[in-house]
C-alpha cells in the first residue's frame, strides 16, 4: 500500500480538508500516476454532499486527472514511466459483457467502476483525483498530447468528453446548425468542439453576460433566452441542440426550435423529472436523447482532436486550500469556466 496526501471529506456535512488515503500496490496491469492537476466538476460537489444519495466516508473526489506515470506493472504495454497521462470518470469495468467487448466500457452492463465513490475490483471504495497519486488499470489511462497545455488538460477528461461525444455521435459538422444551451464548464467546451467540427454554433444562455466569450469560442450567434419571445423566435432553426443545463427547462419549447429529424441531447442532469409532450417529437420526427461520457477509445479521440485543433478549457488554477471556496463559487455559477487544483499544493 502507498499512503498519499489528499483533500477530501472525513464525514458527511463537513468541509473538505487535508487527509491521507491508501492506494493499492501496483499490479501487473496497473499504472502509478503522480497527479499534477485535478479539475473540479459539479458532479464532485453533488457526490460528496450526498445530493445524489448516500456515500461512504472518508471520501476524496475528482475525476478530471492529469499527471505523469512513475511506475508500471510487469505486464503493462500501453504506457511507460514519464508518459503524460490522464484519467477520467471511470477506472475499470467488467471487461466481459457485450458492451465492454464492443469497446463501450462506459455502458458496462455490470456497471463500470467510477473514479470515486465506487466499489473497486478489490472491494475497496475508490478515491478520486484530489490527491498526489493514483493507481489505475492501464486500459483506463489516456495519453495526453503535449500540444494541450498541461494545467488545462484535466477538464477534458469529463467536461471535454461529455460534450464531444454527443456532438460526434449526432453528426455535428459542416452544414449543420448546432445550439448549445448554457455556457458553463460543459457549455463552453461544446461551443469550442462544435465550431472546430465546422458547425454553425448558436449559444442559448439566459442573459447576454457571456456573449463576447461565446463569439470568442467560435459561436456565430448568442441568444439571451431570458428575453420574452427569444426562444419562440428560433422555431425550426437547429439540427442539433446540446443542453448542458442541470435545471428544469421547457423542453417542448426547445424541441420546437429543431428542424425535422433534429435532436435535443441532454448532458445536464436536473434533479427533477422533465415533462414533455410526445407530440413535440412525433410531429417532426425529432429525437430527445441523453448522453453521459464516452468510451476510452472515444475519449482518446477527443484528446487527439483537441490537440489537433488547439482546443483547451478556460480554467482558473487554484491551490488546495481554496477548494471549499471554489465549491461555493461553482454552485453560484461564479467561474469562467473550470477550476483546476494544482496538486503540488497538497
N, C-alpha and C positions, 0 to 999 in steps of 0.2 A: 504494500500500500504506500501511496505517496500522499503526504499531508500538505495541502496547499492553502494559501491565503485566498479569501473570497469576501464578498459583500452580499449579505442576504438577511433573511428574517428568521429570528430564532423561535418565535412563537406568533400565533395569529394575532393580528391587530397591532403589532409593534412596528416601529420604524425599521428600515434596513440598517444594518450595522456591520462592522468588520467581524469575521468569524473564520474558522478553518473547516475544511472538508477533506475527506479522503477520496482519492482517485485509485481505481483498481490498478493492479500491476499490468504492465504491457504484455498482452497475449500475443500469440503467433501472428494474428491478423490485425493487430492494433497499431495505432499511431499515437504517440505522445506529442501534444501541441503546447508550446509556450504561447499563451494568448497575449496579443499586443493590444487589440481593440475589441470592444463589445458594444453593439448597438442596443439602444433601449426601444423596445417595441411596446405598443399599448397592450398587447397580449401578456407581456410580463406583468403589467400592473393588474390586469383583470385576474390573472392566475394567482399571484402572491397575495392579493387582497381577498381571495376566495370569492370573487364575483361570479365565477363560473362553476362554483362548487368547492367543497372542502378538499384540502390537500394536506400532505404530511409535512411537518416542520421538524428541524430547520430546513429551509429551502433557499436555494440560490437559483435565480432565473437568468435569462439571457440566451437567445437562440440566433443571434447575429454575431458570429465569432470569426475573427481572423488572427492568424499567428504563424509561427514557424515550427516545423517538425524538428523535434530534438531527439527522438528515439523511435525506432520502428521495430515491429515484431519480426521474428525469424522468417516468416513466410510472406511478408508484405512485398508487393511488386509495384504498386501504383504510386508510392511516394517515397521520398528519401530525406535523410536529415538535411536541414537547411531549406527545404521547399517552403514557399509561402502558400498557405492553405486556408481554407475556410470551412466552417461547419454551420449548417442552418437549423431547421426546425425539427429534424429527426436524426437519430444516431443509430438506428437499427430497425430491422423488420424480420418477419419470419423467414423470408427467402425461399419459401416453398409453395405458397399459394399461387393461384393463376396470375394474380396481379403482380406479385413480386417477380415471378418468372418472366413476365412480359416487360419488366423494367419499370413498373409503376409502383415503386415502394411506398409512395405516399398514399396509395389506395389499398395497402396491405389488408387482406380480408381478416387477418387475425389482429389487426391494429399495430401500426408502426410504433416504435419506441420514441417518444418525444425527447427533446434535448434536456428538458427539465420536467420534474413532477410526474414522471412516468416510471413504470416498473421496468428496470433494465434486465438484460439477459441473465444476470447473476442474482436477480431477486431484489437488488437494492433500488432505491429511488434515485433517478437521475438528477444531477445537479448541473446548472447551466453555466453560462459564459462570463458572469461577473466574478471571475476568478483568474488565477495566474496560469493554470494548466488544466488540460482536459485530455482524457484518453478516449479515443473513438475508433471503431472498426474502420479499416481503410476504405471500405466500399461507400462510406458516408462522409468522406472527406473530399472537398473540392479543391481544384487548383485555382489559385487567384493570380491572374495575369499581372505582370509587373506594370503594365500600362495603366492600371487602375490605382489611383492614389491609396496608399496603404490605410490611412486613417479613415478614408471614406468608403472602403470596400465592404465593411461589416454589414451595413443595412441592405446591401444587395442580397444577402442570404435569406432575408424574409421579405422586406418591402419590395425588393427587386423581383424575385421570382413570383411573388404573389400577383404582381401586375403584369409581368412579362408573359406568364403562362396563358391567361385568357386572351390577351391580345394576339398571341401566336396561334392559339387554338381556334379562334374565331376569325382569323384571316385579316387582321389589320394590315394595311399596306397601301400602296399607290392606288388612287381612285376611290378610296374608302373614306367616309366621314365618321370620325370617332369622337364621342363625347366622354369626358371624364368628370364625374360628379364628385366634388370635394377635392381640395388640393392641399392635403397634409402630407404626412410621411409617405403614404401609399400613392396618393393622387399625383404628387409631383413627379414620382417615378413613372407612373402611367403616361403622363404627358411626354416625358423625355423619350420613352420607348416608342410610343405610337408615332411621334414625329420622326424618329430615326428610321422607323419602318416605312415611312413615306406617306402616312395617312394625313388627312386634313383634320386637325385636332381643335376641338372647342372645349373650354373649361366651363363647367356649370358650378358656380360657387355662390353661396348665399349673399355675399356682399362683393363689392369691387375692390376690396383691400389688397387682393393678390393678383390683380390684373396685370401689372407690369411684370411680375415674376412669371406668370403663365405665358406671356408672349416671349420672354427671355428663354424659357424652357422649350419653346418650339410650337406653342399653340398659335393658331391663326386668329382666334377669337376668344373672348371671355364674356360670359353672360352672368349677370348678377340675378340669381333666381329668386331672391327676396323681393324683387320689384314686381309689382302687380302685372300679371299677364305675360311675364317674361318666358315662362315655360310653355304656355299655350301657344305663343308665337313661333315656337320651334317645331310645330306639327310636321311630321314626315321628313325630318332633316337627316337623321343619322342611320348609318348601317350598324353601328355597334356603340353601346354605352357601357362603360366600366364604372360601377357605383362603388366608391370607396368609403362611403359614409356609414358609420355604425350607429345610426339613429333612424327612427321611422321617417319614411318618405311616402309621398303619394305615388306609388308605383304605377298606377293606371295613367297618371298624368305623364310620367316619363315614358311609358310604353307608347303613348301617342306621338312622341317625338321621333319614334323609329320609322324607317321606311318598311315596306312589306318585306317579310322574311328577315328583318333585323333582329338583333339580340341585345338584351339588357343583362349584364352579368354582375352579380353582387360579389364583391370581395370583402366588403364591410360586414360585420356580424352584429346587427342590432339585437338587443336582448328580447324585444317584443316580437310577436308574430306580425308579419306584414300582410295586410289584407290586399286582395287582388281580385278583379273581376275577370273570369276566364274569357269573356267576350273581348277583352283587351288583347288577348293573344290570338284568338281564332280569326278575328277579322282580317288581319294582315299576315297570318301565318308566322307570328312572331315567337321568339323564344325568351323565356325568363329563366336564367341559369345562375348557378353558384360556382365559385372556384376558390380553392384554398392555395396551396403552394404548388410545387411541381415535382417531378421525379428528380433523382440525382442527375440523370443524363440531361434533362431539360435545364436544370439549374446550372450545370457546366456550360451548356449552350448559351444561357443568359449571360454568364460571366464573360464568355468569349465575345459575345455580341457587344457587351458594354465596353470591353477593351477596344474592339474594332471601331466603335463609333464615339469613343471618348465620353461615355456616359458614367456619371458617378452621382450619388446622392448629395444633396446640400446638407451639411452637418454643422453641429455645434459640439466641439470637443470639450469634455468636462473631466474633472478629477472625481475619484470615487466618493469623496466626502460631499459631493453635490448631487448624488443620486436621488435622495429624498426630495430635494428641491426640484430636480428635473421631473420627477413623477408628477408633482403638483402642476408644473407647467405643461406637461403633456396633456393632463386631464383638462386644463384650461385652454388647450389649443394654442399655447404660447411658445411655439418652437418653429423655426424655419430651417430645416424641416425634419431633422432627426438628431437626437442626442447620441453621442458616441462616447463611451468611457475609455479613457487612457488607463489600461490595466497596470501600467507601471506605477500608478498611484495607489495600488492596493498594498 
